[in-house]
Amino acid sequence: MALIAYDDMDAAAFAETRHLRDDDLATWRAAIGRYFRPRPGMRLLDLGCGTGSWTRAFRAWWPRVEVVAVEPAAAMRERAVIRPVLPGAADDIPLADASLDAVWLSTVIHHLPDLPAAAREIRRVLKPGAPVLIRSAFAGRHEAISLFRWFPEAVEVLDRYPSIAGVEAAFATAGFTTAGCEPVPQVSARSLAEAAAGLRRAAHTPLQLISDEAYAAGVARLNEAARTRSGPVVDALDLLVLR
């Protein structure tokens, strides 16, 4: 089972608050470009695409690359900002063998109940040597993510996520090796006040899985800090690349 089952409220909150602005994606485009060199006719899978913000970005960046979106949750597919979105999952990808030049998974890996099974299925659909690009928060790596500063109880939830070493080991069973791993900074909000005003508990798995009391205390800490702190909110998630 995934850590949460996405319903319509979750999907709505995700669509409202978890899409990065187009001009805040430059660091990710540069990081991805170190491992995936797009050429006309290539096919890229956005696996677990959610409401489709990354598919939309990839199609804008690389209009001659075919970007395929797959998402298991019906609520997410219904709210997607792109079409089409195919139903499917990491262990049941509705695509042919060796038909893809890259697979992208953004904040998805912790929802996969059987990582070795997912690795085998991803290996099946990838061409030899093609990369798996995993954008995620990983267990034990909360320091660069501001959410955990205001909600320290959520660190215990993050530590239930796969670790980088755990993902590497699971994918090694399908023949993958690590090609790179780096933290990628991003502007998550223009200010702490904007972050506080736009916070939606349903959009963040770690916040859904802490107590109501811990969530309320974190909101109070965030709002107090937002009254005095200026400047953008810069977080860093990891990009783990396997081949």
Secondary structure, DSSP 4 states (H G I P E B T S, - for coil): --SS---HHHHHHHHHHSPPPGGG-HHHHHHHHTT----TT-EEEEET-TTSHHHHHHHHH-TTSEEEEE-S-HHHHHT-SSS--B--BTTB--S-TT-BSEEEEES-GGG-S-HHHHHHHHHHHBPTT--EEEEE--TT--TT-THHHH-TTHHHHHTTSPPHHHHHHHHHTTT--EEEEEEEEEEEESSHHHHHHH--GGG-HHHHTS-HHHHHHHHHHHHHHHTT--S-EEEEEEEEEE-
